Amino acid sequence: MNIMSLLPFVLIIGAMFLLTRSQKKKQQQAVQMRDQLTAGTGVRTIGGMYATVKEIGEDTVTLEVAPGVHAIYAKNAIGAVLEDEEYNRIVHGITDDLTIDTPVVPDDASSLTGDEAPKLDLGKKDEPKADEPAADESKGDEPKDGKSDGESGAK
């Protein structure tokens, strides 16, 4: 047997070993994270729901999903344990750092312009000026569809 014929087989076995090793490492980290759960910790479930841990059982965890609303989840449903600062920022919008220099964006663009431009009421049709004829007076005998040869327009 030639060594070159064994090379693809060895490469496939090596790739499988590396993939299973990284999966096992991720599973161990997830188990370790779930074992470190304590009551009062903020978590995110694998479904994306944020909640606070109330009780921890052997295989289940009781989460407070809203004030006074408790739900029982499998421990495997916990996707991430969050730091207090991150949980409060996401769920309650509370930040400890209040010195953020982000610009305030106005609701409309009128405060961005320096001059006071007159506001147009787009709901009303403009009135014709006194020296201009009204729109229907200027056309005279011309039909509304723009055809002057007597055709009806639709065929």
C-alpha positions in Angstrom: 0.0 0.0 0.0 1.2 3.4 -0.9 1.4 6.1 1.9 -0.3 8.6 -0.4 -3.5 6.5 -0.5 -3.7 6.7 3.3 -3.3 10.5 3.5 -7.0 11.3 2.8 -8.0 8.8 5.5 -5.6 10.3 8.1 -6.8 13.9 7.3 -10.4 12.9 7.7 -9.7 11.3 11.1 -7.7 14.3 12.2 -10.4 16.7 11.3 -13.0 14.7 13.1 -10.8 14.6 16.2 -10.4 18.4 16.2 -14.1 19.1 15.7 -15.2 16.7 18.5 -12.5 18.2 20.8 -13.8 21.8 20.3 -17.4 20.6 20.8 -16.5 18.9 24.1 -14.7 22.0 25.3 -17.8 24.2 24.6 -20.1 21.7 26.4 -17.8 21.6 29.4 -17.8 25.4 29.5 -21.6 25.5 29.3 -21.9 22.9 32.1 -19.5 24.9 34.2 -21.5 28.1 33.6 -24.7 26.5 34.6 -23.2 25.0 37.7 -22.2 28.5 38.8 -25.8 29.9 38.8 -26.9 31.6 41.9 -30.2 33.1 42.9 -30.5 36.7 41.8 -28.3 36.3 38.8 -29.4 37.7 35.4 -29.5 35.2 32.6 -30.4 35.0 28.9 -32.1 31.8 27.7 -31.3 30.1 24.5 -34.5 31.5 23.1 -33.3 35.1 23.9 -35.4 35.8 26.9 -33.8 37.8 29.8 -34.8 36.8 33.3 -33.6 36.6 36.9 -32.8 33.3 38.6 -35.0 32.7 41.7 -34.5 29.0 42.5 -32.1 26.3 41.3 -33.1 22.7 41.2 -31.2 19.6 40.2 -32.2 19.8 36.5 -34.4 22.9 36.5 -34.2 26.5 37.3 -37.0 28.9 38.3 -36.8 32.2 36.5 -38.6 35.5 37.2 -39.5 36.6 33.7 -41.4 39.7 34.9 -42.1 41.1 38.4 -44.0 38.4 40.2 -44.1 36.1 37.1 -42.1 32.8 37.6 -41.5 30.1 35.0 -39.6 26.8 35.4 -37.0 26.1 32.7 -34.5 23.2 32.1 -31.0 24.2 33.1 -29.9 23.4 29.5 -32.1 26.3 28.4 -29.8 28.9 30.0 -27.7 30.3 27.2 -25.6 32.9 29.1 -25.1 34.1 32.6 -24.9 37.9 32.6 -22.9 40.3 34.7 -25.1 42.6 36.8 -24.1 45.7 34.8 -24.9 44.1 31.5 -28.2 42.7 32.7 -29.3 46.1 34.0 -28.2 47.8 30.9 -30.2 45.4 28.6 -33.3 44.9 30.7 -33.7 48.1 32.6 -31.8 50.6 30.5 -29.7 51.5 33.5 -26.1 52.5 33.0 -23.6 53.2 35.7 -21.5 55.4 33.3 -23.7 58.6 32.8 -20.9 60.6 31.2 -21.5 59.2 27.7 -21.0 61.9 25.1 -23.5 60.8 22.5 -25.3 63.5 20.5 -29.0 64.0 21.0 -30.8 63.5 17.8 -33.9 65.7 17.5 -37.3 64.4 16.4 -37.4 66.6 13.3 -34.8 68.4 11.3 -36.2 71.9 12.0 -33.7 72.5 14.9 -30.8 71.6 12.6 -31.3 74.5 10.3 -30.2 78.0 11.4 -33.0 79.9 9.8 -36.7 79.7 10.4 -38.1 78.6 7.0 -41.8 79.1 6.5 -43.7 75.9 7.0 -45.8 74.7 4.1 -49.2 73.0 4.6 -49.0 70.1 2.2 -52.6 69.2 2.8 -54.0 72.3 1.1 -53.9 73.1 -2.6 -52.2 76.4 -3.3 -54.6 79.2 -4.2 -54.0 80.9 -7.6 -52.5 84.3 -7.5 -54.7 87.3 -8.5 -52.8 88.0 -11.8 -52.8 84.3 -12.9 -55.9 82.7 -14.4 -57.3 79.7 -12.6 -56.1 76.3 -13.9 -59.5 75.4 -15.5 -59.9 78.9 -17.2 -56.6 78.8 -19.1 -57.4 75.7 -21.1 -60.6 77.0 -22.7 -62.3 74.4 -24.9 -59.5 71.8 -24.7 -60.8 68.5 -23.4 -59.5 67.2 -20.1 -57.8 64.1 -21.6 -55.7 66.3 -23.9 -57.1 64.9 -27.1 -58.4 67.4 -29.6 -59.4 65.1 -32.5 -62.5 63.7 -30.9 -61.1 60.3 -29.8 -62.3 59.0 -26.5 -58.9 57.8 -25.3 -59.8 54.2 -24.6 -59.8 51.6 -27.3 
